[in-house]
Amino acid sequence: MVDNDEEEAKGKLRLLNYPVNEAWEQPSLFARPVCHACQIALKLTEYSAVISGDSLVLHGPPGPNGKPPKERVLHLADITAPRMGTATREDEPWAYEAREYLRSHVVGKPITFTVAHNLPSNDETERAIGSAEIAGLDVASELLKAGWAKLKDLKREPTEADTKKKDLEAEAKTAGKGVWNPHGPKAHAVHYMMPTDSQAFISEWKGKSIDAIVEQVKDGSTLRVRLLLPDGDHQFVNITLAGVRSPRCANRPEETTEPFGEEAKWFTESRLLQRTVKVTLLSLPNSTATPFQTSASAPAPATASIFIGTVLHPAGNVAEHLVASGLARVVDWHAGMLAAGGAMERLRQAERAAKEKRVNLYVNTAGPAAKSNGHAANGSSSKFDGTVIRVWSGDQISVAEKESNKERRIQLSSTRAPKVSDPKQAYYAQEAREFLRKKLIGKHIKVRIDFVRPKEGEFDERECASVYFGNASSNVAEQLIEKGLASVVRHRRDDEDRSPDYDKLMAAEQVAVSEARGIHSGKELPAPKQPLNISEANHRATPFVNGFKRQGRLPGVVEYVAAGSRFKILIPKDNQVLTLVLGGIRAPRTARNASEKSEPYGAESAEFATRRYMQRDCEFEVHDVDKSGGFIGVLYLNKTENAAITLVREGLATVHSYTADSLPWAKQLYDAEEEAKEAKRKIWADYDAEAEVAAAVEQEEDTGALKAEYQDIIISDVRTHNGLNFSIQILNTEGIEHLQKLMREFSLHHKTVAPTAGFIPKANDLVSAKFSDGQWYRARVRRVSPIKKEAEVTFIDYGNQDTVGFKDVRPLDPRFRSLPSQAHDARLSFVKLVGPESEYHTEAVDRFRQLCEGRKLIANTDFKEGPLRHLRLMDAELHTDPLASINVDLIREGLATIDRKGCKYLQSYPQVLKKLQEALALAKRERLGIFEFGDVEEDD
């Protein structure tokens, strides 16, 4: 038996469930089947078609009520003929001539056949190897005699019949017949694909009668024909019969056939398949309007998938006979091209006759007309498994490949989601995006790239694909369209660029249309309101903190990942968004714009967090709020995964001891960090355990008592975020004297110098900035927001911070740069103020301000933590005892506790520690401050 993959068998092979590439294209190579036990019988068939020069498709008589008969594929035994070509492979020499010889002798004629071997089949269609006779003549022998086939090498002892066939082959070879012709076949080109320039082709041949052979019947009104052009070339084209449309006939077993679809297909197939006909091309197909479109008019595509035309058999126009038999309906919008010559009128007459007889489709004359359908025509596709890491819109997603972890942005093939920019579509646009998010985010999927849309104008090149999930059985585009949350693209350009499941997508859309779902409902719903950003500023965020604390874990959705430890969370039920900063850790900083530079592993940390948490349903808790309005807390994925611990374990964040020690999961954080260190992951790639031990020993040595050094200071700024911190200026120094002089010159300078036009500050720049009092001061830029045109700055001579507009920021003149910053960061040594979770927090902060602000104090530095000074503060008028201090007073009043964790140097000052313990005991005994209801101090 020969390999059978000829274009002519396309329709048959689909019905037989043979593998094929795409609709309208060539079949794939067949596997050579294994023969079952021999079965010999003589049977008669009334109709046959030709797959190739050695294979036939046989039909018996029609069933009752015109039901199509069953098919049988018969491969002629012991011979082989040249193979027909495909879109990717040329015809073998003499393949077309061999098939034409067989076609002209057997199509439409009764044939008797004998089955030698039955072949396995996965459907009801029988396949076999055997012999066939017409009018007593053996078909295989006639092919050998004419020279259009060759004998195979036999693996059995030759019989008398085998010897006779061998002699026939030898005679043909000697005579130079058929494939033995020494001069070779006449050269001609075969174009299996539709013409590239459809408009030019239709312009050249419109209205002209062209000889053709019908190669495939898809349904009663859709054909694939081989045009026999006058110059000898062959051009395959798809044609829909002008003026009519028959019911759809399923191509695959899982698809649904419309009523009377099989009867209509058989009606046309039995009359036209592999017959010589006359084709007249009339037009390219018109476009169809989709939801939210106001007009269906559009330019014709360069390459059309189908032409509209007429197909005439010597017996007449099959379209008129289809309508008269109630197997097709009239298409009104074809009237213009058929009006001349009365063709449209003849169709309407046939329709009226069918309605009067109430036959087939016209049993109920008010029945709805079916809609036309598209077909996939793509080449080979790239397939890969991956995980969805982001949903951009209702028809675009980003997928991380399973093998390479590469991110690929995918457009769903032949799918168009509503546009969020259109107020009429915005509601459905959000619904479509949310549908995909819930279905796909974080899920394993299978992707099949169907085509690549080239870059066009402002639109980048985009991979268009079919996306399957749930054991690769569900096409997400099909579900999206069936919900009425997207429409099927009416392809107006290259027909190859469409989904292979286009028929299914169209069927899904028909369901949505018929049930008035989503965008097909006709309802114009208002655009969703933008969520309220409660992290816009500290004063807006602070009122929510206590409420969040009481509620504990709250459900949300990660809308955006700004950095490894910074997330934008949506609270759907309240339509609010907030910024969540993970407490207890520090992730490397990521550049916010082109002018900034990311810290090492900053980009990796942000990418990891994006892929793991972006758009996921989550839970979060809030513990505090920072000065910019960000909520400090914890993020949970799948109820149990703590994002902070995961980032630390992956080596993409470090533990921030100062804030981590008070967290219930502090031990887990430290354990995760140790694990990352041992594995030398990311940040810890160059970690040296011995060096860390040496540094720890050195730090222990550094925690010893410092030599007393009393300085006059004033407190210039107080900050209560993450504990009590403040800035000081050291008095009676040259720096303060120079600062006073500098400020006078600074003020005059800004009165006489014009602002710098278009100045955009950058992070860490030294600048001049205007404070809320209207005066200019030296400042350092902390971060910049080009969108808001604002900069967060720290005034380096006073320590306070502010957010100012670009218009109030100027470059710092070089002559004002030489003086060092006069503000020094500090905290209280030995003690910590009661935290914001206590009802005494506000009282404690107010008491500190009352004791310190606006006063000249004496300070002693007990420890230096980098630039941060740990100070004992004393008022010369109140503290005459050398061990007395404001630090001790705050403990004595029950507004502070001894900081045993944050002050490692505590044991180096035994007398001070004793004084603090005495003050603490008095506060507890007298039930002052936080000890009002007993001892609430943490166990050490």
N, C-alpha and C positions, 0 to 999 in steps of 0.2 A: 504494500500500500504506500502511496506517496504522502508527503507532508502536504496538508491542504490549508493554505492561508490566503486564498485569492480574494480580491476585493468583491468579486461577484457574489460570493456566498455570505456577504455581510449580514443581511437580514436573517438568513437561515441560521447562521451560526449563533446569533444573539438568541433566537428562539430556542436553539438547542442548548443554550447556556454554555457555549464555547467561550474561552477567554478572548476578549478584544481590548483594544487600547482605549478608544473613546468613541462616542456617538459619531456616526457618519464616517468614521475612519476605518482603517484596515484591521482585520483580525490578527491576533497574535499567532505565532507558530503553534501548531498542534503538537501535543505529545503523541508519539506513535503508540497506539493502544495495543493491549495484549488480547489475543483471540481467545474466546471461550470454546467450548466443545462445538464441533461441527454440527450444523443444522441445515439440511437441504430441503428446499420446498420451491414450488413453482407458483408465482403470484403474478397478477396483472394489475397495473396501475394506469390511470387515465391521464395523468399529467406529470411532467417532469421538468426540472430545471437543471442547469449545468453549473457546478462549482468550478471545475477545471477540466482539462482534457481527459481526465481519468476518473472523475467523481461526479455523481448525480444526486439531486434531491428529488425524491419521488412522492407523489400524492395519490391517494385513492380517491374514490368518488366523494362528493360533499355529503355531510351528515344531514339529518332532518332539519327543516327550516333554514337551509342554506348555511348550516354550521360548517366551519372550515374543517377539511379532512386532516387526519394525522399525517405527519411527515416521516420519511425514512431516508437516511443518507446511505447511499450505496457507493463503495469504492470498487472500481473494476479490478478484478484479481489479476495478478501476474504482469501488469503493465504499468508504465509510468509515463507521464506527459510533462512537458515543461511547465514550471510554476509561474503563475501570474505575479506581477509586481505589487508593491505597496507604496505608500508615501515616502518610505525610507529605502526602498529597494526597487531596482528596475526589473521589468519583465525579463524572464529568461528568453533566449532566442526562440521564436516560433510559438511562444506561450499563447498569445492572443489568437493566432491563426488556428492552433490546435483546438482551443476552446470554441472558436467560431465554427469549426467543422462539426464538432460534436453538437453544439447548440442548434445549428441549422438542421441537423438530422433528427434530433430527439425531442426538442421542446414542444410541448403541446400534443404529442403523439402517444397512443397507448403503447406500453412497453411491458414485456414479460421478463421477470428477473428471477435468478436463483441465488439463494443465500448459502455461502460456503462457511462463513464464520460470523457469529454475532460478536460485536464489540461492546465493552462496558459503556454504560451511559448513566449520567446522574439525573436524568429527567425521563419523561415519558417517550421521548423520541428515540427510535431505534437506529442503531448504526451497524453496518455490516459490510463485509467483503463478499463479493460475489460476481455473477455475470449477468448480462442483460441482452435481450433480443428484441428487435423491431422487425415485424413482418417476416419472421423466420431467420433474420440475419443477426449473427453475433456481433454486438457492438464493438467489443474489444478487437475482434478479427478485422472488422471494417477499419478501425483506427490504425491497426498495424499495416493493413493493406494500402491505406492512403498515406502512410508514412508520418502520421501525427502522434505516434506513441512508440515506445520501445519496450521490449520484453525485459523483465527483471531476471537476475540470476536465480535460477531455481535451486532449492535445497532438497529436491526430491528426484526420484527417478522420472525422466520425462515420459509422458504418455503420448498416445497418438495425436491427441489434440494439441499438446505442447509442441510436437514436431511440426504440425501443420502451421501453427502460429509462427514458429521459427522460420519456416519457409516463406511465409507472407512478409515477415520483417526483412528477410534477405532480398526478396524481390523488390520491395520498396526502396531498399538501400541501393540496389543495383540501378534502379530507374531514377534515382535522385529525387524521390518524391518527399513532400512534406519536410520534416526536420532533416532529411538526408540531402536536401537541395544544396549543392556545393556553393551556390551563389549567395546563400543567406537570405534572411527576410528583408522585405522593404523597410527602410529606416523610417520610423515615425516616433514622435515624442508623445509620452502619456503623462498628463498632468493630473495627479490624483487629488490635489488640493483645489479649493475654490480659487478663482483668479485673484491675484494680489490686488490689482486695481479694479475693483468691481464696477465702479462707475464707467471707466473706460471700456470695459468689456461689454457692459450693457448698452453703451452708446454705439459700439460697433455692430452689435448683432441684434439690437432691438427691432422687433417686427419681422425679422427674417426667418424663414423656415430652414431648420437644420436637421439633417438626418441624425438619429440617435438610437441607442439601445438602452432600455430600462434595466439597470443593474440591481436596483433594490427598491422595495416598497416598504416604507416605514409604517405608514397608515394609509387609509383610503385616498388621501389627497396630498401626500408628501412622498416624493420620489427622488431617487438618485440616478442620474442618467449619464451615459457616456456619449458626449457630443462628438460626432465624426465630422471634423472640420474639413473644409474643401482642400486645405493644403496637406491633408493626410494625418495631421496631429489629432490626438484624442484629448478632450478636456472633460473631466468629471465635474458636474455641477449638481447642486441640490435644488429641487424645484417644488414649490407648493402650487397646486393647481389653482389657477386664477378664478376667483369668484366663489370658491367653495371651501369648506373645511369639514373633514370627516372626524368622527370621534377618535380620541387617542387610543393607541394600542400599546400595551405594556411591552417594554424591551427586556425586562428581567422578571423572574418569578415573584419577587417581593413587591413589585409595583402593581398598581391597580389599573385594569383596563376599563375604559368608559363603556357604557352600554352600546352595543352594536359596533364596537371598535374592531373586533376580530372579523365580524362579517364584512365590514367595509374594506378592511385590509385584504381579505380573501377575494372580495369582488374585484378589486383593482389588480391584485397579484395574479389571479387566474387569467386575466385578460391581457395584461401588459408586461409582466415580468419576463425579461430577456426576449421581448419582441422588438422588432424594428419599428420605430415611430418617427413622427415629425414633431420637433419641438420649436415653439416660438417664444422667445424671451420678451417679457413686457415691462418689468419694473424691478427695482429694489424694494425690499419691505419698508413700510413706514414705521416710525417709532410709536411707542405707547406711553401715555402719561402715567406717572406714578404718584403716590400721595404727596401732597403739598406742592405739586407742580401746577403752574397755571397754564402751561401750554405744552403740547406734545411735539411741537415742531423742532427739528434739529437737523443739522447737516448729515448727509448719508455717510456711513462709515467707509473707510478705504477698502476694507475687505469684508464683504457681506457673508453671512453664513448660508444664505439661501436666496434664490431668485423667484420671482413670481412669473408664471408663464402658462402656456397651454401645451398639452400633449395629445396629439392626434394619431389614432390608430386608423388603419384603412376602414375599420368598421364604424368610426365616428369619434366624438369627443367624450372621453370617459367621465369628465366632470358632470356633464348633463345626465348621463346614465346613473351616476352615483346619487344625484339629487332626486331623480325620478324614482329610484328604488328606496328612498328614505334613508340613505346611508351617508348623507352629507347635508350640511346647511349652507345657505347662501351667505357670503360675506359682503355686507353692504359697501364697505369702503373700497372694494375693488371695482365698483360700478364705473368709475371714470375711465379706467383702462379697457373696459369691455363693452362700453356703450356702442362704439363704432362696429358696424357689422351685425348688430343685433344679438351678440353673444350673451349679454346680460339678460336680455329679455327672454331668450330661450331657457336660461337657468331659472328665471322666475316662473316661467310656464311649467317647467318640470317640478318646481317646488309646490306650486298650487295643485298640480296633479297628485303629488305625494300626500299633501295635506288632506285632500279630498278623500283619498283612499285610506288615510290614517295608517300608513305603513311604517314600521320600524321607528325611526326617530320622531315621527309625526303622529304617534299614537295619541299623545297629549300635545296638541298643537301649541299650547302656551308654554311648553317646556323651555327652559333657559338655554341660550346659545353658549357653547363651550368657548373657552379662551385658548388662544394659541400658546405654544410652549417652545422654549429654547433648548438648545442641545450643547453639550460640552464638546469641545474640539481641541483639546490640549495635547501637547507632546508629553514626553517623559517628565515625571515630577520627582522632586527631592523629598524624601521622607525622613523624619526624625522624631524622637521622643523628647519631651521637655517638661518644664514646670512653668506655669504662668506666674510671672512676678509683678505684672502691672496691667491694669485695664485702663486704656487711654480714653476710649469712647465706646459707643455701642457696637462698633465694628473694627476696633483696633486694639491689639493687646501686645505685650512684650513677653517673650518666652525665653527661658534659659535652657539651652540645649543640655541634655543629660550627659552626653559624652564630653563635650568641650567646655561646658558651662558658659558658652558665649551667649550674649543677649541678642535676640533678633526681634525686631518690631514687625508684627504681622497684621496685614489687612485681610479681613474675612472675604473670601472670593465671592463675587457677584452679590454682595450684600451692602446695602446703604442704610446706615442708621440715621435717625433724626439729628438735626443740627442744634447744638445748644445755643448758638448765636442767633437763631431765629426764635422770637418769642412764641410763635405758634407751635414750634417743635420742642422747645426747651424742656417741657414736662416729660415728654416721651423720651427725649435724649437722656435725661437723668435716669429714667426707668430702665432704659436699655443698658446703660452703663452699669447700673446696680444689678440687673439680671446677670450680666456677664461676670461681675465681681463675685456674686454669691455662688455662681456655677463653677467658676474656673480658678479664682485666685488661690495660689498655693497648691493647685491640683496637678496631677500627672496627666498629660495629654499626648495625643499623637497628631503630628502636623504633616500635611502633604502640601508642598509648594506647588501650586497649579500654574502660576505664571509670575513674571516680574513686570510690574508696571514701570515703564521708563520715566526718568525725570522729565517733568513738563512744567515750564514756568517756575512758579515758586514752590511747586510740590516736588519733594525728593522722590528718588526711586523707591519703590515699595514692593516687598514680597507679598503676594496675594496667595492665600492658602485656605485649605479646608482643615478644620480643627475638630478632632474627635475626642470624646472623653467617655468615661464609664465603660471600660473594656473595649474601647475604640468602636463602640457601636452607635454612638449618638453624635450627630453633626450639630455643633452648637449653633451654627447659622440657621439651620433648619428649625430648631426650637425657638430661636429668637424671632424669626419671621412668623412662625406659627402663632406666637404670642401677640403678634401685631406690633412689635417693637422695632421692626426694620422692614425694608422693602427689598425686592429683588431688582438688581440693576438691569435695566433694558440696554443691553450692550449695543452701542452704536458704532463701534470701531472694529478692531480686530476680533473676529469671531473666536479665534483660538484662546483669547484671554477671558475665560469664564470658568466657573466651577464645573468640575465633572459631575457634580450632583445637581446641576442646574434644574433638571426636571423635578427633582424632589423639592428644591427650594420654591419653584413655581407652584407646586402642589400645596406646599405649606402656606404660601401666601394666599392661595385661593381659599384655604380653610379660614385664615384670618379675615379675609374680605367677606366671605359668606356669613361669618359669625360677628362681623363688625367689631373686631378686637383692635385695641390700641389705636394706631394711626389711621386705621380704616373705619373708626367709629364715627367720624365726622364731628367729634367733640373738640372744642378748642379750650383746653384747660390752661389756667394761668401758670406762668413760669414759677418754679420753686423760689422761695425767698432765700437770699443768701444767709448762711449761718452767722450768728452773732459771735464775733471774736472777743472772748472774755479775757484774752491774754494781751490785749492791745497795749495796756499800760498797767503799772503796779496798782494804781488806785482803782482800776476796774477789776483786777483779779482778786485783790485782798478780800472783798466782802464774800467771795465764794468759798474761801478756804475752810472755814469752820463747818459749813454745810457739807462739803466734800468729805471732811474727816468723819463726820457723824455717819455718813452713808457707807463708808468703807469702800468695798470694791464697786466700781461702776462700769457698765458695759459701754463700749465705744468702738470706733473704727479708726485705724491708722490712716489718715488722709495723706500724710506727707512725711518723709524722713529728711530733716534738715541736716543732721549730722548723726554720728554713731549713737549719741545719747540724747538726742533732741528730736522730738516727734510732734507732729500736729495731729491732734485727736479730735474726731467728730463725735459728738454726743447726739445721736439721731433723734431721740425722744424729745430733747429740748431744743434741737436745731442750733446747737452751740459748738464752737470750735475753741480749743485751747492748746497752748504749747506745754508739752510735758517734758521735763528734764529729769533724767534718771538720777536718783539720789545715790550717794555712796560711791560713785565712780567718776572717772574723768576719761572721756574718749578724746583721741587726738583731734585737734581742730581742723576743719575743712575750709578751704578758701571759699569765700562768698562771692568773689568777683575776680576778674582777670588781674587786678592789681595786687591781690593778696596771694600768699603762698601757703599751701596746706602743710600742716605738721606731718612728720613721718607717720605713715599708716593712717592718716586722716581720711584719705579717699577710700582706702580699703575698708575702714570701719564703717563709713557711710554706706558703701555699696553692700556690705554684708547686712547691715540693718535694713536697707531698702529691700533687698531680696527676701529677707526673712519676715519682715513685719509690714511692709507696705500694703495698704488696703486690706489688711487682715482684721477680722473681728477680734477684739481684745477686751481685757479688763484692766482697770488702772486704779491706783489709790493715790491720794494727795496728802503730803505731809506739811508742805510749806509753799511759799511763793517767793520768787527772786525779785530783784529791784526792777527788772524789765517786764514783769508780768507773767513770766513763765512759772508754771506750777511744778514743784519738786515732788517727785513721788516714784512709784514703781509701776512697770508695765508687765502684764501677764499675757502670754499666748497659750491658748488651749487650757486655760485655768491654772496650769501648774508651772509653766516655763517662765522664770523670772528673767526678763531681757537683760538686766544689768549683770546677772551672774553668767549668762550665756556669752555676752560680749567680753567679760573678763576672762572666761575660760578659753575663748578663742584667741586670746592675746591681742584684742582690739580695743581694750580699755584697761585702765589701772584703777586700783582701789584708792579712793580719796579718804584717808584715815579719819580726818577731822569730822566728816559727815557720816562715814560708814559705821564708826564705833557705836553709835546710838541706835543702829537699825537692828531689828530682830534677826535678820539673815546675815549679819556681819561675818560670822564664822564661815558661812558658805562662800561669801565673797573672797575672804582670805584664802580659803581652801582652793577655790577656782584659780586664784592668782598664782598660788604655789604650783598648781598643775600646769598652768601656762608657762611658768618659769622653767620647770623641769623639762617640758617638751620644747622649750625655746621657740614658742609660737610668736610670729609677727613682731610685736613690740619688744619681745624678750629674745629676739633672734641672737643678740650679742650679750645675753645675760651671763654674768660671771658670779657664781654663788660665793666664791672666796672673797671677791672684792666687796660684795655686799656685807659679808661678815666683818671685814676690816672696817668698812664705813660705819657699821653699827657700833663697833668698839670705840671708834673715834668719836662718834656722837655721844656715847656714854661719858667719855672724857669731857666732851664739850658741855655736858649738863651740870658741871660743877658750878659752885657759886662764883658769881662775878664780883670784882672789886666794886665797892660802893662808889657811885658817881652821881651826885645830886645835881640836877639841872632845873632851871626855871623854864616852865613851859606854859602854853595856853592850848586848849583844845579847839581846833578850828572846824572840825566836822565829826558827827556821830552817826554811825551806821549800825543797824540792828539785824541785817540780813546774815544768816549763818552765824549767829552769836553776836556778841557785842564787840564791835571794832570801831576805832576812831583815828583821826589824824591829829597830829600835834605840830606846833611850831616851837622851836627852841629859842628862847629869848636871850638877850645880852650876847648876841653873836654878830660877827661882821655880816653874815648872810642876811639877818633881819634888817640891819641898817641899809644894806645894799638894796633889799627888796623894797623898802619904803621909797628910796630914791628912784628905783626902777619903775615903780607904779606911777610916780608923778610923770616921768618921761613917757611912759607907756600911754597914759591918758592923752598927753599932748600929741603924741605920734598918731593916734587914731582919729584925732580931730582934724589933722592936716593931710593925712594920706588917703587917697581914694581907694575904694575896695577893688580887689583883683577880680576882673570879670571872668566868669566861667570856672572859678576855682573849685576843684573837687578834692576834698581831703582823702587821705588814705590811712589805714590802720597804723598806729604807732607814730604817726606824724606829730611833731611839735607845731602847734598852731596858736593863733590868737583867737579867743572865743568870747562872745558877749554873754555875760551871766544875766539872770533874770532881773538884777538891779540896774541893768543898762550899761554897766561898765565892762571894759575889756580886760581879760586876764590871760596869763599863759596857761596852756592846756595841752594834754596829750590825747590823741584820738584813740578810743578803745575799739569801736567798730563803726561801720558806715552802712547806710541804707540808701543806695542810689535811687531806688524807686520812690521812697518817701522824701528823698533829698534831705536827710537828717544824719547827724553824727552824734554818737555817744562819746562824751569827753570827760576826762578827769582834770580838774584844775590843780596843777602840780604844786602850787604854793600854798594851797589851803586844804586839799584832799577831797573836797566835795565833788560830786558828779552831776552831770546834767545832759539832756538831749537837746541839741540846738540845730536849727536849720542851716543849710549851706550858706545862706545869705549872711549869717552871723559868724562865719568862720573865715579867717584869713591866714595866709602864710605868716609864720613868725619871723620877724625881721632878724637878721643874723646878730645884730648888736644886743638883742635881748636873750640870746641863747646861752651866754657864758655862765650866768648865775645858776648854780645847782638848784634843784627843787627844794623848796623850804618846808614842804609838808612831809611828815614821816608817819607811816602806818604803825599803829600800836594796838595793843589789847591789854586788859588787866592781867597781871601775873597772879598765879596761885588760885584764882577764883573764876567762876563762870556765872553769869546772870541767869536767873530762872528763864526757861525757854518759853516760846510763844504758846505752847500747849497749856501753860499755867495761867490761871486768871490773874496772877500777880505779875505777869510779864510787863504789862503797860505801866504798872506802879513802879516796878524795878527800873525800867528805862527812864521814867520821869524823875525818879529819885537820883539816878546817876547824873542826869542833865542838871538837876538842881544843885548837886554837890560840885559839879565840874565846869559847866558852861559859863563863859564870861568871867572866869576867875583865873588869876595867876596862881599856878600850882607848882609844887616841887615834885619831880619825878626821879625815880631810881630805876635803871634798867637791870632787871634780874636775869634776863635771858634774851638772846637774839636768834630768831628763826628766819634766817635770810634777811630781807629788809624789814621784817616785822619785829617790833620791839615789845617785849613783855614788861610792863611797867607797874611799879607801886606808886600810887598817887597820894600826895600829902598836901594838906592845906596848912601853911605855916602858923595861922592863927588858931587852928583847932587841934593839930597833932603835935604835941610836945614830946610825947613818948616816942623814942626812935623806932619802935615796932608798930606804932599806930599808923593807920592809913585809911584811905577811902575804901580800899579793898576789904579791910577788916570790918569797917562800918557796914558795908552792904551785907556781909555775912551775919553780923550782929543783929541786923534788922530783919533777917529771914528773907532777904531778897536775892541772895546768891548762895552758892555752895562751893566747897573746895573742889577744884578741878584736878582730880588725881590722874585722869587719863590724858588730858591735854597738856599737863605741865609735868614732864618727866624729871624736871630738875627739883621737884618739890622737896625731896629728902636732903638736898644740898643746903637747905635753909631751915635747920631744925628749930631755931628760936621763932622764926616767922611762922612755921607750921604749928608750933605750940600755941602761939597767939591766935591763929585762925581757929584751931580746935576749941579753944576756950570761948571764943566768940560764938562759934557754932553751937556749943553746949548751952550757952545762955539763951540763944534764940529758940532752941528747942524747948528749954525749960519754961520760957515765958510765952510759948506758943505764938511767936511772932511770924508774920509773913506766911510763907508756905508751910510753916509748922503749926498753923492755926488748929489743924485737926489731927495733929500727931506727927511722928517722924516719917516724912515722905522721902528722905534722902535715899538714893540708890545704894544697894550693898556694894562694897568695893571688893 
